[in-house]
Amino acid sequence: MKKIRKIYLASPFFNEEEIEEVSKAETILRERGYEVFSPREHEVRDESMGTYAWSRKTFVMDIMGIVKADCLVMLYWGNYSDTGTAWECGFAYAKEKPVIVVHMGESSNLMVHEGSHTNLTGVEALKDYDFDSMSQHRYSGKMF
């Protein structure tokens, strides 16, 4: 397996809790020496928002972030799930990138946890996860 150096961090960032958790994940992963691409940090907020040019630029930038990454870490909130984050997870899976799902909610859609390389619980688990051995952990909570 390829050594993990670059991580794409997929997560919604629509409310304070999500922003706080993705920010923690960014910090944890960077403190561990990984190069992290987080769409939250690359979001274009200018007069072009809502236009086709803005949409296309954001889409291509995020796609390239996934393509260049060695793996994808997804903060997953269970039944409440951001469709963009779920799409990023599926695209990474299709590109044969390992997907590490960090469960933030109390349940999981089988397509998410079955399509992952491993399942962790809570952002703090990123402090100890061994990206070198890439151990696998099955999801064991409530599923739908």
C-alpha positions, 0 to 999 in steps of 0.5 A: 500500500502507498505511504499516506502523505496527502489527505483529502478531508471531506466534511460538511461545514454548514454550522458551528459544530461541523466547523469546529469538528472539521477544524479539529481534524485539520489540526490533528492531521497536520500536527501528525505531519500530513498534507491536508486538503480541506475544501472548507479552507479553499471555499471561494466566497466572492461575487461569483458565488452561485454562478456557473463559473464559481460552481465549476471552479469549486468542483474541479478544485475539489476533484483535483484535491481528491485525485492528488490525495493518497486517501480520503478522511470523511467526517460522517454525521450519520442519517444527516449527511451532506450530499457533497461529502457523500459524493466525495467519498464515493468518488474517492472509492471509485478512484481506489483511494482508501476512505477512512470514515470518522463517524460523528453521528449515531447511525450509518448508511451501509453504502458509507461504512461498507465502502470505507477502508476503515471506520473510526468513532469521533475526531479524536480517533485520528490522533491514534489511527495508524495511517502506515498500517492502515488497519481496518475496523468494521462499523458496529453501530446502528445502520440503515 
